[in-house]
Amino acid sequence: MNITPNTSPTPIRSANSIVRRDTDYVLGKLAWMQAEGIWPNGLRYLWTDAFGVVLYVSLYRELGEQRWLDSAEALVAEVDRVLGRERGLRIGEAPDRDGQYFHYLAMWMFSLVRLGEEVPRYRTSGIQIAREVHPAFVLPSRGVVWKMEEDLSAPYPSYGLGAMDAFDGYISYCLLGEEELTAKIAGMKTLMDSQYSRLDIDQDLGLGMMLWLAHFFPQEAWAKAQRERSLAAMDRLWTDPPGFFARASYAPDTRIAFANYGISLGLQAAGIWQERVLRLNDYFDSYFSDDEYDPEAITHVMACTSHMPGAFLR
């Protein structure tokens, strides 16, 4: 498999965070993925495509080129065509990616928030998805079902409540529209308030995404508490040398590139540990796991996000 050349990223300081902007890296990676048939011309996968939409919006804002906004709209249309269902969106195109995940839907709604800031009708689409899926996934005063059957008729067998799903939904709903989703936002906030003080995350990607979620409303009690806990847990997972975050405390030798890129996003949102962001990006630019994740689109699209968080940030 051909690998895109490594480039030297430039750290950019902003008022709230240290942001890595590496346009050449991202453009090279996108061209390579296209040539290899990995993305966006590979199988659809809702999580990866949500990151991709936001990446395209970031490039549009960075470069001012209409083609990136056009690419974002074309990707949304293709996701709707392939994964869209009467209510919600399927997890992925591959046969083993059936059903619906709430946290994938929440990330997709976030991508429509960012695209909707440029083309307002996508915000409306995001609000409609929230209204469609919320009653199926959310159990008032109990939690959010992690995975549902594809038609949202029942919880997927052997799956329970998600640990972070209320937090995912709260952020996406608030950003979509407080007026249109007031009751649903209040319901998510109630669930969060009952969970955040006892929620201890011990998993790389979960920690990164919680830190990212917390940066949107940093003065809220749940955000303060989870930011502190996430950073403490991440510090325990940091492995130096060579410079990566382990999968979990129970898997100190396991390293997953896309999960580290998720941590990178969280750290850049929080504006902390710039050196670790640089180190993990350098490490995974040349690391290969020799498993199915090496050619997976999720690895490379999230690598682009790590090098250019752009529209993911508050």
C-alpha positions in Angstrom: 0.0 0.0 0.0 1.4 3.4 -1.0 1.8 5.9 1.8 1.4 9.6 1.5 4.6 11.5 2.3 5.1 13.0 5.8 5.1 16.8 6.0 6.1 19.2 8.7 2.9 20.6 10.4 2.7 24.1 11.6 1.2 24.8 15.0 -1.2 27.7 15.0 -2.2 29.4 18.3 -5.7 30.7 18.8 -7.3 32.3 21.8 -8.8 29.1 23.1 -6.7 26.3 21.8 -3.5 25.2 19.9 -4.6 24.3 16.5 -2.7 22.2 14.0 -3.2 23.3 10.4 -1.4 21.2 7.8 -3.2 21.8 4.4 -0.6 20.0 2.3 -0.8 16.9 4.4 -4.6 16.8 4.2 -4.7 17.4 0.4 -2.1 14.7 -0.1 -3.9 12.2 2.0 -7.2 12.9 0.3 -5.6 12.4 -3.2 -4.0 9.2 -2.0 -7.3 7.8 -0.6 -9.1 8.6 -3.8 -6.4 6.9 -5.9 -6.5 3.8 -3.6 -10.3 3.6 -3.7 -10.5 4.0 0.1 -12.5 7.2 0.5 -14.8 8.9 -0.5 -15.1 6.3 -3.3 -15.1 3.3 -0.9 -17.9 1.8 1.2 -20.0 4.2 3.1 -19.6 4.3 6.9 -21.5 6.9 8.9 -18.9 7.8 11.5 -16.1 8.2 8.9 -18.4 10.2 6.5 -19.4 12.5 9.3 -15.8 13.3 9.9 -15.4 13.7 6.2 -18.1 16.3 5.8 -16.6 18.4 8.6 -13.2 18.0 7.0 -14.5 19.3 3.7 -16.1 22.3 5.5 -12.8 22.9 7.1 -11.0 23.0 3.8 -13.7 25.3 2.3 -13.1 27.7 5.1 -9.4 27.4 5.0 -8.9 27.7 1.2 -12.1 29.5 0.1 -12.6 27.0 -2.8 -16.1 26.2 -3.8 -15.1 22.6 -4.7 -14.8 21.6 -1.0 -18.3 22.8 -0.2 -19.6 21.0 -3.3 -17.8 17.9 -2.1 -19.4 18.1 1.3 -22.9 18.4 -0.3 -22.2 15.5 -2.7 -21.0 13.3 0.2 -24.2 14.1 2.2 -26.3 13.1 -0.8 -24.4 9.9 -1.2 -24.7 9.0 2.5 -28.5 9.7 2.3 -28.8 7.5 -0.8 -26.8 4.5 0.5 -27.4 4.6 4.3 -30.6 6.7 4.6 -33.6 4.9 6.0 -37.2 5.9 6.6 -36.1 7.0 10.1 -32.4 7.6 10.6 -29.3 6.2 8.9 -27.7 2.7 8.9 -24.3 2.4 10.5 -22.5 1.4 7.3 -22.7 -0.1 3.9 -20.9 -3.4 4.7 -23.1 -6.4 5.6 -21.8 -6.5 9.2 -22.6 -2.8 9.8 -26.3 -3.1 10.1 -28.5 -1.3 12.6 -28.2 2.2 13.9 -25.9 3.7 16.6 -27.0 6.8 18.4 -23.5 8.2 18.8 -23.0 7.8 15.0 -26.2 9.6 14.3 -25.2 12.4 16.8 -21.9 12.8 14.9 -23.7 13.0 11.6 -26.0 15.6 13.1 -22.9 17.6 14.1 -21.6 17.4 10.6 -24.9 18.8 9.3 -24.5 21.6 11.9 -21.2 22.7 10.4 -22.4 22.3 6.8 -25.6 24.1 7.7 -23.6 27.1 8.8 -22.7 27.5 5.1 -25.9 26.1 3.5 -28.8 26.5 6.0 -31.0 23.7 4.7 -28.6 21.1 6.2 -29.3 22.4 9.7 -33.0 21.7 9.0 -32.1 18.2 7.9 -30.2 17.6 11.1 -33.2 18.8 13.2 -35.4 16.4 11.3 -33.1 13.5 12.1 -33.1 14.4 15.8 -36.9 14.4 15.8 -37.0 11.1 14.0 -34.6 9.0 16.1 -34.9 10.6 19.6 -38.1 8.8 20.6 -36.7 5.4 19.6 -33.3 5.7 21.4 -34.0 7.7 24.5 -35.6 6.2 27.6 -36.5 9.1 29.9 -34.8 8.9 33.3 -32.9 5.8 32.2 -30.6 6.4 29.4 -30.0 6.2 25.6 -30.0 2.9 23.9 -26.6 2.3 22.3 -27.8 0.4 19.2 -31.2 -0.1 17.6 -32.5 -2.3 14.9 -32.3 -0.7 11.5 -35.9 0.3 11.3 -35.7 1.5 15.0 -38.4 -1.0 15.9 -36.5 -2.4 18.9 -33.1 -2.3 20.7 -30.5 -4.5 18.8 -30.1 -7.9 20.6 -27.5 -8.0 23.4 -26.9 -4.2 23.4 -27.7 -2.0 26.4 -27.5 1.7 27.2 -24.6 3.8 26.0 -22.3 5.5 28.5 -21.7 8.7 26.5 -24.7 8.8 24.2 -26.6 11.4 26.2 -23.6 13.7 26.1 -23.3 13.2 22.3 -27.0 14.0 21.8 -26.9 17.0 24.1 -24.1 18.7 22.1 -25.5 18.0 18.7 -29.0 19.0 19.7 -27.8 22.3 21.3 -25.8 23.2 18.2 -28.7 22.3 15.9 -31.2 24.5 17.5 -32.2 25.2 21.1 -35.6 26.5 20.1 -36.6 23.6 17.9 -35.3 20.9 20.2 -35.9 22.4 23.7 -37.6 19.5 25.2 -35.1 16.9 23.8 -32.2 19.0 25.0 -33.7 19.2 28.5 -34.2 15.4 28.5 -30.5 14.8 27.5 -29.4 17.3 30.2 -31.3 15.4 32.8 -29.6 12.1 31.8 -26.2 13.8 31.8 -26.7 15.3 35.2 -27.5 11.8 36.6 -24.5 10.3 35.0 -21.5 12.6 34.8 -20.3 12.4 38.4 -19.9 8.7 38.3 -18.8 8.2 34.7 -15.2 7.0 34.5 -14.0 6.4 30.9 -11.1 4.1 30.3 -10.8 3.9 26.6 -8.8 6.0 24.2 -11.4 7.2 21.7 -14.1 7.7 24.3 -11.7 9.9 26.3 -10.8 12.0 23.3 -14.4 12.5 22.2 -15.5 13.3 25.8 -12.8 16.0 25.9 -14.0 17.3 22.6 -17.6 17.4 23.7 -16.7 19.2 26.9 -15.0 22.1 25.1 -18.3 23.4 23.7 -19.8 24.4 27.0 -16.7 24.5 29.3 -18.4 26.3 32.2 -21.1 23.6 32.7 -20.6 21.4 35.7 -20.5 18.1 33.7 -17.9 19.6 31.3 -15.6 20.7 34.1 -15.8 17.3 35.8 -15.3 15.2 32.7 -12.5 17.4 31.3 -10.6 16.8 34.5 -11.3 13.1 34.6 -10.5 12.6 30.9 -7.2 14.3 31.1 -6.2 12.3 34.2 -7.1 9.1 32.4 -5.3 10.1 29.2 -2.2 10.9 31.2 -2.2 7.3 32.5 -2.5 5.9 29.0 0.3 8.0 27.5 3.3 5.8 26.5 6.6 7.6 26.0 8.6 6.5 24.2 7.5 6.1 21.4 4.6 8.5 21.8 1.1 7.1 21.7 -2.0 6.7 23.9 -2.7 3.0 24.8 -6.1 1.6 24.1 -7.1 1.3 27.8 -5.5 0.7 31.2 -6.1 -3.1 30.7 -4.4 -3.0 27.2 -1.3 -0.9 27.7 0.5 -2.3 24.6 -2.5 -1.9 22.2 -2.4 1.2 20.1 -5.0 2.2 17.5 -4.3 5.0 15.1 -7.8 6.4 14.6 -8.5 6.3 18.3 -5.3 8.3 18.9 -6.5 10.8 16.3 -9.7 11.1 18.3 -7.6 11.9 21.4 -5.7 14.5 19.3 -9.0 16.2 18.4 -9.9 16.3 22.1 -6.6 17.7 23.1 -6.6 20.4 20.5 -10.2 21.4 21.5 -9.0 21.7 25.1 -5.8 23.5 24.0 -3.5 21.3 26.0 -0.5 18.9 25.5 0.5 20.3 22.1 3.8 18.2 22.2 1.8 15.0 22.6 -0.4 15.9 19.6 2.7 16.4 17.5 4.3 13.2 18.8 1.3 11.0 18.2 0.8 12.4 14.7 4.5 11.8 13.8 4.3 8.3 15.3 1.2 7.1 13.5 2.3 8.7 10.2 4.7 5.8 9.9 3.1 3.1 12.2 1.3 0.1 10.7 -0.7 -2.3 12.7 -0.8 -5.0 10.0 -4.5 -5.6 10.6 -7.7 -4.4 8.9 -7.4 -0.9 10.2 -4.3 0.0 8.1 -6.4 0.5 4.9 -9.6 1.5 6.6 -11.0 5.0 5.7 -11.6 5.8 9.3 -7.9 5.7 10.0 -7.0 8.2 7.3 -10.0 10.5 7.4 -9.4 10.9 11.2 -5.7 11.5 10.5 -6.7 14.5 8.4 -8.9 15.7 11.3 -5.9 15.4 13.6 -3.8 17.5 11.2 -6.6 20.0 10.5 -9.3 20.1 13.2 -10.8 23.2 11.7 -14.6 23.2 11.9 -14.6 20.6 14.7 -13.6 23.3 17.1 -15.8 25.7 18.9 
